[in-house]
Amino acid sequence: MNVVRYDPFRELRSLQNDINRLFTVTAPDAPAREDMLTGEWVPRVNIFENEDNLVIEAELPGMKREDFELSFENNVITLKGERRFEKKAEGDNYHRIERSFGSFSRSFTLPQTVTAEGARAEFANGILTVALAKREDTKARKIDIIDGDAAALNAKPVETSRVAGA
């Protein structure tokens, strides 16, 4: 008779894997939603760039400015804070709480093309917008293209030297 070690969490892990697979099958192209799978809340972000800046937008609904902080070190920007559960009134008995609460921390490694100097951050209507300036030496520049015939007329002859035995 084989002795099998009992693992009380085996069924729970199996259930979690089945649920994860369900999300993958029903929405394979959807971005991973860690908060849906773990129950932890993290703010959703968009990161994009324009001609002058790299921009980060973070959703922080229901939060106040003093509930989070932003730091930049070694080209890593970190947003951390806490969304707290606040009862509306002492006598309220909640039947269902679907909103997530708790501490969070999001860090993003940014390209070397941005600098924290002159960074701007604005918080309005639950959206934090951070603009980090691109370094001047890394911004795209237009290169003028001259007509091929004109280039041939203005080109100087290239001197070549012969190698002995060639």
C-alpha positions in Angstrom: 0.0 0.0 0.0 1.3 3.4 -1.0 1.3 6.2 1.6 0.3 9.5 0.1 1.0 12.6 2.0 -2.1 14.7 2.6 -1.9 18.3 1.3 -4.9 20.3 2.6 -4.3 23.0 0.1 -4.0 20.9 -3.0 -7.7 21.2 -3.9 -7.5 24.9 -3.2 -4.5 25.3 -5.6 -6.3 23.2 -8.2 -9.4 25.4 -7.9 -7.2 28.6 -8.3 -5.6 27.1 -11.4 -9.0 26.3 -12.9 -10.2 29.8 -12.2 -7.0 31.3 -13.7 -7.4 29.1 -16.8 -11.1 30.3 -17.1 -9.9 33.9 -17.3 -7.3 33.0 -19.8 -9.8 31.1 -22.0 -12.6 33.7 -21.8 -10.3 36.7 -22.4 -6.9 35.6 -23.7 -6.1 39.0 -25.1 -7.1 40.9 -22.0 -4.3 42.3 -19.8 -3.6 40.3 -16.7 -5.6 41.5 -13.7 -3.6 40.6 -10.7 -6.2 42.1 -8.4 -8.9 39.9 -9.7 -6.8 36.8 -9.0 -5.3 37.7 -5.7 -7.9 40.0 -4.2 -5.3 42.8 -3.9 -6.0 46.3 -5.2 -3.4 48.0 -7.4 -4.1 51.2 -9.4 -4.4 50.7 -13.1 -1.9 52.7 -15.2 -1.3 53.9 -18.8 2.2 54.7 -19.9 2.8 56.5 -23.2 5.1 59.0 -24.7 4.7 62.1 -26.9 7.3 64.3 -28.5 8.6 65.8 -25.3 7.6 63.6 -22.4 7.0 60.1 -21.1 3.6 60.2 -19.4 2.2 58.0 -16.7 -1.5 58.1 -15.8 -2.7 56.2 -12.7 -6.3 55.6 -11.6 -6.7 56.4 -7.9 -10.4 56.7 -7.4 -11.7 57.8 -4.1 -8.3 58.7 -2.8 -6.9 62.0 -1.5 -3.5 63.5 -2.4 -2.2 62.6 1.1 -3.0 58.9 0.6 -0.1 58.2 -1.8 3.4 59.3 -2.7 5.6 59.3 -5.8 9.3 58.8 -5.9 12.0 58.5 -8.7 15.4 56.8 -8.2 17.8 55.2 -10.6 15.2 55.5 -13.4 12.6 53.6 -11.4 9.4 55.5 -10.6 7.4 54.2 -7.6 3.8 55.0 -6.7 2.8 53.7 -3.3 0.0 54.4 -0.9 -3.1 53.0 0.8 -6.7 53.1 0.0 -8.6 52.9 3.2 -12.0 51.5 4.0 -14.1 54.1 5.7 -17.5 53.2 7.1 -20.1 55.9 6.3 -21.8 55.7 9.7 -21.1 53.6 12.8 -24.5 51.8 12.6 -24.1 50.7 9.0 -24.1 46.9 8.4 -22.6 46.1 5.0 -24.2 43.2 3.1 -21.5 43.2 0.4 -18.2 44.9 -0.1 -16.8 44.6 -3.6 -14.4 47.5 -3.6 -10.8 46.6 -2.8 -8.8 48.4 -0.2 -5.3 48.2 1.2 -1.7 49.2 0.7 -0.2 49.2 -2.8 3.1 49.8 -4.5 3.7 50.0 -8.2 7.3 50.5 -9.6 8.2 51.0 -13.3 11.7 51.0 -14.8 11.9 53.8 -17.2 14.2 54.2 -20.2 17.4 56.2 -19.9 15.9 58.7 -22.3 13.9 60.4 -19.5 15.0 62.6 -16.6 13.3 63.5 -13.3 14.5 67.1 -13.7 11.4 69.2 -14.5 9.0 66.4 -13.8 5.4 67.4 -13.3 2.7 65.6 -11.4 -1.0 66.5 -11.3 -3.8 64.9 -9.4 -7.3 65.7 -10.5 -10.6 63.7 -10.6 -9.0 60.6 -9.2 -6.3 60.5 -12.0 -2.6 61.1 -11.2 -0.7 62.3 -14.3 3.1 62.3 -14.2 5.1 63.9 -17.1 8.8 63.1 -17.2 10.8 65.1 -19.8 12.8 63.4 -22.4 16.5 64.2 -22.5 17.3 66.7 -25.2 20.1 64.5 -26.7 17.6 61.6 -27.1 14.7 63.4 -28.7 14.0 62.5 -32.3 15.5 64.9 -34.9 14.7 65.4 -38.5 17.4 64.5 -40.9 17.3 66.4 -44.2 17.7 64.2 -47.3 19.2 65.8 -50.3 18.5 64.7 -53.9 20.9 62.0 -55.1 22.0 63.9 -58.2 22.9 66.9 -56.2 24.9 64.7 -53.8 26.8 63.3 -56.7 27.6 66.8 -58.0 28.9 68.0 -54.6 30.7 64.8 -53.7 34.5 65.0 -53.4 36.4 62.1 -54.9 37.6 59.5 -52.4 41.3 58.9 -52.5 42.3 55.3 -52.4 45.8 53.9 -52.1 47.0 50.7 -53.7 48.4 47.9 -51.6 51.6 46.3 -53.0 50.8 43.2 -54.9 47.2 44.1 -55.5 
